[in-house]
Amino acid sequence: QVQLVESGGGLVQAGGSLRLSCAASGSINRINAMAWYRQAPGKQRELVAAITSGGITNYADSVKGRFTISRTNAKNTVWLQMSSLKPEDTAVYYCHAAGWPPFSSWGQGTQVTVSS
C-alpha cells in the first residue's frame, strides 16, 4: 500500500504564491508518473500538472507559465510551485502517483483558496 501525504495549501491573495508538496511512502519500487489534480466546488476533478520519472512535464493550459511541477525520485516527493495565483485557482488540490509494484494512489487533498 502506498500513501501520499500533501502539505502547503492555504489562503493567499490574488497574485500571490504557494508551494504544495506531496511525499509518497510505502511499498514502492518505482514511481512512474506523479501529478497534481484539482477540484473546485461543483466541478470535475482536472489535471493541473504531471511529471514523469524522467522529468517530462505536462501542464493544463490554464496554469502554463504560472505553475511549475518538480520531483525528486530519491525521496519520492513532488512539488507544485504556484505563482500569480488567481481566484479561479481556488480548489482542493490532490496529489496522484502511479508506479511499481502496480499502484495508483491519491492523497487526501489540500485546500487552496485565492482571494480577490
Secondary structure as a PSIPRED ss2 file (coil, helix, strand):
# PSIPRED VFORMAT (PSIPRED V4.0)

   1 Q C   1.000  0.000  0.000
   2 V E   0.000  0.000  1.000
   3 Q E   0.000  0.000  1.000
   4 L E   0.000  0.000  1.000
   5 V E   0.000  0.000  1.000
   6 E E   0.000  0.000  1.000
   7 S E   0.000  0.000  1.000
   8 G C   1.000  0.000  0.000
   9 G C   1.000  0.000  0.000
  10 G E   0.000  0.000  1.000
  11 L E   0.000  0.000  1.000
  12 V E   0.000  0.000  1.000
  13 Q E   0.000  0.000  1.000
  14 A C   1.000  0.000  0.000
  15 G C   1.000  0.000  0.000
  16 G C   1.000  0.000  0.000
  17 S C   1.000  0.000  0.000
  18 L E   0.000  0.000  1.000
  19 R E   0.000  0.000  1.000
  20 L E   0.000  0.000  1.000
  21 S E   0.000  0.000  1.000
  22 C E   0.000  0.000  1.000
  23 A E   0.000  0.000  1.000
  24 A E   0.000  0.000  1.000
  25 S E   0.000  0.000  1.000
  26 G E   0.000  0.000  1.000
  27 S C   1.000  0.000  0.000
  28 I C   1.000  0.000  0.000
  29 N C   1.000  0.000  0.000
  30 R E   0.000  0.000  1.000
  31 I E   0.000  0.000  1.000
  32 N E   0.000  0.000  1.000
  33 A E   0.000  0.000  1.000
  34 M E   0.000  0.000  1.000
  35 A E   0.000  0.000  1.000
  36 W E   0.000  0.000  1.000
  37 Y E   0.000  0.000  1.000
  38 R E   0.000  0.000  1.000
  39 Q E   0.000  0.000  1.000
  40 A C   1.000  0.000  0.000
  41 P C   1.000  0.000  0.000
  42 G C   1.000  0.000  0.000
  43 K C   1.000  0.000  0.000
  44 Q C   1.000  0.000  0.000
  45 R C   1.000  0.000  0.000
  46 E E   0.000  0.000  1.000
  47 L E   0.000  0.000  1.000
  48 V E   0.000  0.000  1.000
  49 A E   0.000  0.000  1.000
  50 A E   0.000  0.000  1.000
  51 I E   0.000  0.000  1.000
  52 T C   1.000  0.000  0.000
  53 S C   1.000  0.000  0.000
  54 G C   1.000  0.000  0.000
  55 G C   1.000  0.000  0.000
  56 I C   1.000  0.000  0.000
  57 T E   0.000  0.000  1.000
  58 N E   0.000  0.000  1.000
  59 Y E   0.000  0.000  1.000
  60 A C   1.000  0.000  0.000
  61 D H   0.000  1.000  0.000
  62 S H   0.000  1.000  0.000
  63 V H   0.000  1.000  0.000
  64 K C   1.000  0.000  0.000
  65 G C   1.000  0.000  0.000
  66 R C   1.000  0.000  0.000
  67 F E   0.000  0.000  1.000
  68 T E   0.000  0.000  1.000
  69 I E   0.000  0.000  1.000
  70 S E   0.000  0.000  1.000
  71 R E   0.000  0.000  1.000
  72 T E   0.000  0.000  1.000
  73 N C   1.000  0.000  0.000
  74 A C   1.000  0.000  0.000
  75 K C   1.000  0.000  0.000
  76 N C   1.000  0.000  0.000
  77 T E   0.000  0.000  1.000
  78 V E   0.000  0.000  1.000
  79 W E   0.000  0.000  1.000
  80 L E   0.000  0.000  1.000
  81 Q E   0.000  0.000  1.000
  82 M E   0.000  0.000  1.000
  83 S C   1.000  0.000  0.000
  84 S C   1.000  0.000  0.000
  85 L C   1.000  0.000  0.000
  86 K C   1.000  0.000  0.000
  87 P H   0.000  1.000  0.000
  88 E H   0.000  1.000  0.000
  89 D H   0.000  1.000  0.000
  90 T C   1.000  0.000  0.000
  91 A E   0.000  0.000  1.000
  92 V E   0.000  0.000  1.000
  93 Y E   0.000  0.000  1.000
  94 Y E   0.000  0.000  1.000
  95 C E   0.000  0.000  1.000
  96 H E   0.000  0.000  1.000
  97 A E   0.000  0.000  1.000
  98 A E   0.000  0.000  1.000
  99 G E   0.000  0.000  1.000
 100 W E   0.000  0.000  1.000
 101 P C   1.000  0.000  0.000
 102 P C   1.000  0.000  0.000
 103 F E   0.000  0.000  1.000
 104 S E   0.000  0.000  1.000
 105 S E   0.000  0.000  1.000
 106 W E   0.000  0.000  1.000
 107 G C   1.000  0.000  0.000
 108 Q C   1.000  0.000  0.000
 109 G C   1.000  0.000  0.000
 110 T E   0.000  0.000  1.000
 111 Q E   0.000  0.000  1.000
 112 V E   0.000  0.000  1.000
 113 T E   0.000  0.000  1.000
 114 V E   0.000  0.000  1.000
 115 S E   0.000  0.000  1.000
 116 S C   1.000  0.000  0.000
